[in-house]
Amino acid sequence: GIVHFKVGAWNIFGYNTEPYFDKPWLATNLVSFWARYTSHYRAFLVKAFYYPIFLNFFKKNMPLRVFMATLFATTFGNMIWGHVSEHMFYSGLRFSNFTEILKVAPYFILLGLFISLTQVYLLKKKTKRKPWTKDKKLFLDILCAYGTFQAYSLIHIFSRPVENGDFY
């Protein structure tokens, strides 16, 4: 419900936001997956977090520029805008609630690193082939999609810390 409220609020304030999901199962890499999975506020993260870093820093080094802008948007933008505000909306604006959000920081850091590294890899990779084309590389698309979901599932372990939990 809160996501739909956010999408409506962003539309009222002039941001043309996308629907909540955009077929994330068709992604063949982590960048595509995250863009499809979080399409509800991707446009906002790009405008508020990605562009300020991309347009103002590391102008002579494109891979570093893309890496830092993507890392900033996916880590800080996602954590601060997407989750701190939502948690505070439900629980109230108290310092103890903010520290609870910091417990899931490893999730956002790993997510940001994985997406940023994938983005730099895709920047250097030149191909005109579209994913999910029925050709001899379709098996590679399936394998990459599986790896993408596994990477996302692996880092998702950090998004729900358990008090007094262990690894068993």
C-alpha positions, 0 to 999 in steps of 0.5 A, spaced: 500 500 500 505 504 501 508 503 495 502 505 491 501 511 495 509 513 494 507 512 486 501 517 487 505 522 491 510 522 486 505 523 480 502 529 483 509 532 484 510 532 477 515 525 477 512 521 471 513 514 475 513 507 472 508 501 475 510 497 481 513 491 477 516 491 469 516 483 468 523 482 473 523 475 470 525 477 464 532 480 466 538 477 464 543 481 469 542 484 476 542 491 473 536 489 468 533 485 474 533 491 479 530 496 474 524 492 472 523 490 480 524 497 482 521 500 476 516 504 481 521 509 483 527 508 479 526 514 475 526 518 482 532 515 484 535 517 477 533 524 478 535 525 485 541 521 486 544 518 480 544 524 476 547 529 481 553 524 481 554 522 474 554 530 472 558 533 477 564 528 478 569 523 475 568 527 468 574 524 465 573 517 467 566 514 464 567 507 468 568 510 475 563 515 473 558 510 472 560 506 478 560 511 483 553 514 480 550 507 480 553 505 487 550 512 490 543 511 487 542 504 489 545 504 496 544 511 499 538 512 495 534 506 495 536 505 503 534 512 505 529 514 500 526 507 499 526 504 506 528 509 511 522 513 510 517 507 509 520 504 516 519 511 519 512 512 516 510 505 520 514 506 526 514 513 527 520 518 527 525 515 533 532 514 533 531 507 535 527 506 529 533 509 525 538 505 528 534 499 526 534 501 519 542 501 519 542 493 521 540 492 514 546 496 511 550 490 508 544 489 504 544 495 501 552 496 500 552 489 497 546 490 492 549 497 490 556 494 489 553 488 485 549 493 481 554 498 480 559 492 477 554 489 473 553 496 470 560 497 468 561 491 465 555 492 461 558 499 459 564 495 456 560 490 453 558 491 446 552 487 443 546 488 439 543 482 441 537 482 445 536 478 451 531 472 450 531 471 443 530 464 440 537 463 438 543 459 440 545 464 446 538 463 449 541 458 454 546 463 456 540 468 457 537 462 462 543 461 465 544 469 466 537 469 469 538 464 474 545 467 476 541 474 477 536 471 481 541 467 485 545 473 487 539 477 489 537 472 493 544 471 496 544 478 498 537 478 500 539 474 506 542 481 509 535 485 509 532 481 514 537 480 520 534 476 526 536 478 533 540 472 536 540 469 530 546 464 527 548 461 520 545 454 522 
